[in-house]
Each structure stands twice: as structure tokens, then as C-alpha cells.
Amino acid sequence: MLEGGRRITRQIERTSDAAAHGHWLVKEKALAKIETRQGQSRRFTAASEAFKHPLVLLLVGTLLGSLIIPYLREREARNREIENLRLQKALVAFSANQAVDADLNGLLTGFENLFKARVQTLDSERDHELQRQIYDHHNAFNRDAWWWFSQHITEAQIFGLLDSKSIGDARRLARQYDGSLRATTKALEKFWFLMESEPVLSPPGELEELIHTAREANTNGRRERLKVVSAFAALLLRRPPGESLLGEDALKDVPSNSGPKAGS
């Protein structure tokens, strides 16, 4: 009995020692955490005080002035340069389209002058000169009309003015522009046939109807092409999708006949 009581007493003592040791470990860990936090706080305070030192402030100011500020200014200047390039390319697109319209109008006016001259009388020398003017307008048209749009898209892509989606939209617009040109030139096919045929006195009524039909086709084509070019310019200037720079009123203001009068 006595021995059993001693064993129980020793077990109780060991249990008490283990519990006391566990409490000691918990307390040590808590103290360690407190000391760690205090150390971090002291380091943060020391760093804060260091940054308040005049020499540190001078060093930071020097870094900002020599590295960061010039970088920001350079980026701003680059952005302005790109925006100016966007505007320049948009204006050049309108100018190129205007040149094409002028070539087409000159071509149509040349046909009109030729056939109205034939209504009055047949003069081979005058006929030859009027045909030469027509070929000059046709050569200028072929030199510019069929390639400028795709060339502008390529240049915009090289300069990084169009993203992949905008490039796809621009190519779709180029196909529309090409289709409009083909429709306008198709309206002149009968004029080419009449010009290259044996010169005869043309009936005034039939001639007026042909000229009216060609003029109407040319006017509709000019409006359609101006709308397409306006949409392309909107892509260059990063306007919202589908937005055109010109309203419907501007498109309606396209004159039906801006060329010289026949016979001039």
C-alpha cells in the first residue's frame, strides 16, 4: 500500500512538472513574439527617422529629378507624338480620297466635253486633244486610286497606330472602298466604247441621259467613299467602334458636279 501511494505521488509530481513546463513554453513564445514586434517597430521607427534626414531627402529628390521625372516627360512627349501622327495619317487619308474624286470627276468631265463637242460638229484635231485629256485623267486615277488605302493601312500597322482588331476593320473598309471605285468606273464603260468607236454626231437626248446616269453614279460613289474614309480615320484616332467623323449632313453636302463645265 505504501509503495503504491509513493508511485501515485511521483506521477502527480511528474504531471505537475509537465504542466508547468508547458506553461513556461507558452509564456516564452509570447514573450518572443512581443520582442519581435517591438524590434520591428524600433526598426520601422529608425527607418522613418532616417528618411526624414536632410541628406536622405536630398538623395531621393535627386533620384526623382534625374530618373523618374525625365522618364515621365519622355513618355508624355511620345504620347503626344503618336497622337499627332494619328491626326496626320487621318488627314492624309482624306486628302488621298479627295485626289481620287478629282481624278474621277476630271475623267467624267472629259467624256462630257468630248461627246458634247461631237454633238456640235466633228473635228478630228479637237477630238484627239479631248481624248488625250481623258487618258491623262485616267492614268492619274489608276496611279492613285487602287493602292493608297492598303498603303495607309500598312503604314498605320508599322507605326503601331492600329491593333489587330482595328487592322481587320480597316481591311474591311478598304474592300468597301475598292467596291465603290469599281461601281463608279463601271458606269463609265459605255463612254469608253463610244470614245473609241468611229466618231459620229451623238443624239443630244441620249447623250444627256448617259451623262446624267454617270454623274449620279459618281456622286453616290463619292458619298460612299467619303463615309468609308471617315470610318477609317475614326479607327486611326481611336474613336468608339462604328463611329464616323462626318455626320449624315456632311455626306449629303457632297456636290453632284464639282468639275468644270462641259466645253470649257
C-alpha positions in Angstrom: 0.0 0.0 0.0 2.7 2.4 1.0 4.6 1.7 -2.3 1.5 2.3 -4.4 1.0 5.6 -2.7 4.5 6.7 -3.5 4.1 5.8 -7.2 0.9 7.9 -7.3 2.7 10.8 -5.7 5.6 10.6 -8.2 3.1 10.5 -11.1 1.3 13.6 -9.8 4.6 15.4 -9.4 5.7 14.5 -13.0 2.3 15.7 -14.3 2.6 18.9 -12.4 6.2 19.4 -13.8 5.0 18.8 -17.4 2.1 21.3 -17.0 4.5 23.8 -15.5 6.9 23.3 -18.4 4.1 23.7 -20.9 3.0 27.0 -19.3 6.6 28.1 -19.4 6.9 27.4 -23.1 3.8 29.3 -23.9 5.0 32.2 -21.9 8.4 32.1 -23.7 6.7 32.1 -27.1 4.5 35.0 -26.2 7.5 37.0 -24.9 9.4 36.2 -28.1 6.5 37.5 -30.3 6.4 40.6 -28.2 10.1 41.2 -28.5 9.9 40.6 -32.3 7.1 43.1 -32.7 9.0 45.6 -30.6 12.1 45.0 -32.7 10.2 45.6 -35.9 8.6 48.7 -34.5 12.0 50.0 -33.5 13.5 49.3 -36.9 10.5 51.0 -38.6 10.9 54.0 -36.4 14.6 54.2 -37.1 13.9 53.9 -40.9 11.3 56.6 -40.6 13.6 58.9 -38.8 16.4 58.2 -41.4 14.1 59.2 -44.3 13.5 62.5 -42.5 17.2 63.2 -42.6 18.0 66.1 -45.0 20.7 64.1 -46.8 18.2 61.3 -47.4 15.6 63.7 -48.7 18.1 65.3 -50.9 19.2 61.9 -52.3 15.5 60.9 -53.0 14.9 64.3 -54.7 17.9 63.8 -56.9 16.8 60.4 -58.0 13.3 61.7 -58.8 14.7 64.6 -60.7 17.3 62.7 -62.7 15.4 59.4 -63.4 11.7 59.4 -62.9 10.7 62.9 -64.0 12.6 62.7 -67.3 11.0 59.3 -67.9 7.5 60.7 -67.4 8.2 63.7 -69.6 9.6 61.4 -72.3 6.6 59.2 -72.2 4.2 62.2 -72.4 6.1 63.6 -75.3 6.0 60.2 -77.1 2.2 60.0 -76.5 1.8 63.5 -78.0 3.9 62.4 -81.0 1.8 59.4 -81.6 -1.5 61.4 -81.3 -0.1 63.9 -83.8 0.8 61.1 -86.1 -2.7 59.6 -85.8 -4.2 63.0 -86.8 -1.7 63.4 -89.7 -2.5 60.0 -91.1 -6.2 60.7 -90.9 -5.8 64.0 -92.7 -3.7 62.3 -95.4 -6.4 59.7 -95.9 -9.0 62.4 -96.6 -6.6 64.2 -99.0 -5.9 60.9 -100.9 -9.6 60.3 -101.3 -10.1 63.8 -102.4 -7.5 63.4 -105.1 -9.2 60.2 -106.3 -12.5 62.1 -106.5 -10.8 64.9 -108.5 -9.4 62.3 -111.0 -12.8 60.7 -111.4 -14.6 64.0 -111.9 -12.0 65.1 -114.4 -12.4 61.9 -116.3 -16.1 62.2 -116.4 -15.9 65.9 -117.4 -13.5 64.9 -120.2 -16.0 62.4 -121.6 -18.8 65.0 -121.3 -16.7 67.6 -123.2 -15.8 65.1 -125.9 -19.4 64.0 -126.6 -20.9 67.4 -126.4 -18.3 68.6 -128.9 -19.4 65.8 -131.2 -23.0 66.9 -130.9 -21.9 70.2 -132.4 -19.6 69.1 -135.2 -16.9 66.6 -136.0 -13.4 67.9 -135.6 -10.6 65.3 -135.6 -8.0 67.6 -134.2 -10.2 68.7 -131.3 -11.4 65.2 -130.8 -7.8 63.9 -130.5 -7.0 66.6 -127.9 -10.0 65.9 -125.8 -9.2 62.2 -125.9 -5.7 62.9 -124.7 -7.1 64.8 -121.7 -9.3 61.8 -120.9 -6.3 59.4 -121.0 -4.4 61.8 -118.7 -7.1 61.8 -116.1 -7.5 58.0 -116.4 -3.7 57.5 -115.9 -3.7 59.7 -112.8 -6.7 57.8 -111.5 -5.1 54.4 -112.0 -1.9 55.7 -110.4 -3.5 56.7 -107.1 -6.9 55.1 -106.6 -6.3 51.4 -106.3 -3.4 51.3 -103.9 -3.4 54.3 -101.4 -5.9 52.7 -98.9 -3.9 49.5 -98.4 -0.7 51.5 -98.3 -2.1 53.6 -95.4 -3.2 50.5 -93.5 0.3 49.1 -93.8 1.9 52.3 -92.6 -0.5 52.6 -89.7 0.3 49.0 -88.7 4.1 49.7 -88.9 3.7 52.8 -86.6 1.6 50.8 -84.2 -1.5 53.0 -84.7 -3.9 50.1 -85.2 -4.3 47.0 -83.1 -5.2 43.6 -84.6 -8.9 44.2 -84.4 -8.6 47.6 -86.0 -6.5 46.2 -88.7 -9.2 43.8 -89.6 -11.8 46.6 -89.6 -9.6 48.7 -91.8 -9.1 46.0 -94.4 -12.9 45.5 -94.5 -13.2 49.2 -95.1 -10.6 49.0 -97.9 -12.7 46.3 -99.6 -15.7 48.6 -99.4 -13.7 51.4 -100.9 -12.5 49.2 -103.7 -16.0 48.1 -104.5 -17.2 51.7 -104.7 -14.4 52.5 -107.1 -15.4 49.6 -109.3 -19.0 50.5 -109.3 -18.2 54.1 -110.4 -15.8 53.0 -113.2 -18.3 50.5 -114.4 -20.7 53.4 -115.0 -18.1 54.9 -117.5 -17.7 51.7 -119.6 -20.1 52.9 -122.3 -18.3 56.2 -122.5 -15.0 54.3 -123.3 -16.8 52.3 -126.0 -18.3 55.5 -127.6 -15.0 57.3 -127.5 -13.0 54.5 -129.1 -15.7 54.0 -131.8 -15.7 55.9 -135.1 -16.7 59.5 -134.2 -20.3 60.2 -135.1 -22.6 63.0 -134.2 -24.3 61.9 -131.0 -28.0 62.5 -130.4 -28.4 65.2 -127.7 -31.2 63.4 -125.8 -29.3 60.1 -125.5 -26.1 61.9 -124.5 -27.8 63.9 -121.8 -29.2 60.7 -120.3 -25.9 58.9 -120.3 -24.2 61.9 -118.6 -26.9 62.2 -116.0 -26.6 58.5 -115.2 -22.8 58.6 -114.9 -22.9 61.8 -112.8 -25.4 60.2 -110.4 -23.3 57.1 -110.0 -20.2 59.3 -109.4 -22.0 61.3 -106.7 -23.2 58.2 -104.9 -19.8 56.7 -105.1 -18.2 59.9 -103.7 -20.6 59.8 -100.7 -19.9 56.2 -100.0 -16.2 56.5 -100.3 -16.2 59.6 -98.0 -18.2 57.6 -95.4 -15.6 54.8 -95.6 -12.6 57.1 -95.3 -14.3 58.8 -92.3 -14.7 55.4 -90.6 -11.0 54.6 -91.3 -10.0 58.0 -89.8 -12.0 57.2 -86.7 -10.1 54.0 -86.3 -6.8 55.9 -86.6 -8.0 58.4 -83.9 -9.3 55.6 -81.7 -12.9 56.7 -81.7 -15.6 54.3 -80.5 -16.3 51.4 -82.8 -18.5 52.2 -85.8 -18.2 56.0 -85.2 -17.7 58.2 -88.2 -16.0 61.6 -88.1 -18.6 63.0 -90.5 -22.3 63.2 -89.9 -25.0 62.4 -92.4 -25.4 66.1 -93.2 -21.8 66.4 -94.3 -22.2 63.4 -96.6 -25.3 64.9 -98.1 -23.4 68.1 -98.8 -21.2 66.2 -101.4 -21.8 68.1 -104.6 -23.2 66.2 -107.6 -21.0 68.1 -110.0 -17.8 69.9 -108.9 -15.9 69.7 -112.2 -15.6 72.3 -114.9 -18.5 72.9 -117.3 -18.5 70.9 -120.5 -16.8 72.7 -123.3 -14.6 74.7 -121.0 
